[in-house]
């Protein structure tokens, strides 16, 4: 037993001596490098430990941010009445089938600028021959109805009878080799609106000439005071303003008991009649 203990002590002494000699003979510093890397590794372990003061601070700040975000979400969901309101594009109820639609914002526009905007869209429409484009005006991202339209252009429609015309109306462009504008009105009935439309005749050209691109000059000023006349267009009753050559300058046609189209083109009237009758594009 005593010999065995002496042997173990001798082995420990030999291992210790060998380590000392190895360190003294480590000219390349390999052992020192290993020891240094091990010390760095231990320091890194301490630095990453969740028990370190710095990491505990980071964890606390993260928890605070998470709970703050949750609190904001709860507030928006339950207390902010506007949080569930999504802004959408203005909605328009089509009163006749159109192949294409176009929306024009007219915020702050004068009558002349509104007319120019509509006329430019008609002239530049991309619809094919035989097709129709609906043109909708907006103000403050809301659809402009007939009442507001008359107000914006300072129109002369009899205001105490304007309720006979529905607010939902349509500017449209028809491409029949030549691109033409029309205005489609929905009315309460022929009987209700006839006198109101007849009274508007005296100022209708003044209100709408810019929209239809009608050239007004000293030679054509007489049109403002010229009488309108009864007529038949596509077998429908119409009131027509003609120039001295007998050409149609402007007209409004009673398509049916609840629809009136204002235009200067008989082919436009035909197209509107077809679409109102069949509710779809011609086959």
Protein Blocks (a to p, Z undefined) as FASTA:
>chain_A
ZZmmmmmmmmmmmmmmmmmmmmmmmmnommmmmmmmmmmmmmmmmmmpmkbmklmmmmmm
mmmmmmmmmmmmmmmmmmmmklmpccdddddddfbdcfbdcdddfehiafklmmmmmmmm
mmmpcbdehiacdddddeehiacdfklmmmmnopabdfklmmmpcfbdcdddddehiacd
ddddddfblklmmmmmmmmmmmmmmmmmmmnopacdfklmmmmmpccddddeehiacddd
ddfkopafbdcddfblmbccddfbfklmmmmmmmmmnopacZZ
